[in-house]
Each structure stands twice: as structure tokens, then as C-alpha cells.
């Protein structure tokens, strides 16, 4: 049985999501030549690729590239685990071989961008990056603790059901990080499609637009603040 590594939906999710199926499969040449063409396309397309196994380091590099502040790269871990059994497990050589075989494009894509990442770290300065990552983690934890009331729990895997503090309810960045992904998707898509959260009379219409679940006053206020920033940017 001959495997079609480009057409199998079960394989190489990263490369497929980046358009591997449409940009490479119809090109002439060997499989490796097609993969090389695809990777070259990605190198031309992206100035920086964030790696999940170096996520904090990647965010600091992104901050530098974009000219942002630390608060612009704060994030909240929606899921977490204290169970190290899977992370510390050792794969058999056979299992590792099969993973690499059935994710051939993803593996090569990761290897190339890992090399690019290491080069960017050297250019930035390894000690400088370590210092900034340490500072970022301290500031992010402080921000998180200011934003949320965090109940103690001992569950191995749990979605963080934290409540906003009084300060957090007034801080739009806390509200944004606290919002479910589906609401954030709505916010972005609505702005892209309609550029407006208000009705013809200029009244707040965000609750009527979003009908999947109740929206808190903090979330409505946050979305309207995004609307104001959008209008200022577009209209000047």
C-alpha cells in the first residue's frame, strides 16, 4: 500500500492548515522536492513562527519584532494539568518512527522553523532572552493574580473557572483573557464582516448580535471599547 502523505487528512495537521494540500500536491517532482517547495513558501511567508515548546521565548521575540510591551503578550492558560505521566513518558523507537513517518511534512517543517528560531535567539542574545523571559513570567503571574480569584483545587486536569476580581472587571485586558474562545471568534469575525457592534441608531447591539449565551456587562463594555479603537484607527 502506497501512502499519500499529502492527501491524507489524518496526517500533518500543521502543514495542511498552512495550505500544503493546495500549494504543493500538484507540483511536479519527487515527494521531497514538493516538501522543500512548501517549506520554502512558508519561510517566505512568515517573519516569525512561535513554537509551543518555547512559547514564552517566542512571545518575547514577537514583542520585540512588533515593538510591543509585556502586557501585550500576556495570556491565560485555559487548561492545565499536574499529571506528568504523559509528558515524561518515553516512546518506543517503533512508535517514534511511525509518528515521524505519518507526519513527514510536519516534522520537516518543524525542524526548519526550529533552526530559524534558534538563529533568531542567537541574534537577539541568549542571555538577554533568558532575562526577558524571566521578567515576563513574573509580570504575567502578577497580572493574572490581580485579574482573577483562583480557588484551590487538586484536580489533575481542569478548565480554569476563575472569577474576575473587582480590579479585573474594570481592566479590559482581564475581560479579554477571561472570555471563552467562541466569543473572541465572534468579536473578530463581526468586526471583519460588519465593522460595527451598534445598530442604525448607534445603540449597543452586541447582545442581540451574539445569541449563543448571555454576555456579561464587562464583556459588552470590552467589545464596545474595541469598536471605538477600530473606529479611531479606520476613521482617524
LINLIN-V222200 format. One record per helix or strand. SS is the DSSP state (@ for helix, = for strand). FROM is the first residue (numbers start at 1). LEN is the number of residues. Records with the same first field share a line. If there is no record, write none. Layout:
BEGIN
SS=FROM-LEN, FROM-LEN
END
This chain:
BEGIN
@=13-5, 20-4, 31-15, 52-15, 70-4, 93-10, 104-21, 126-22, 166-5, 172-7, 181-14, 206-4, 217-19
==79-3, 148-2, 157-3, 163-2, 198-1, 204-1
END
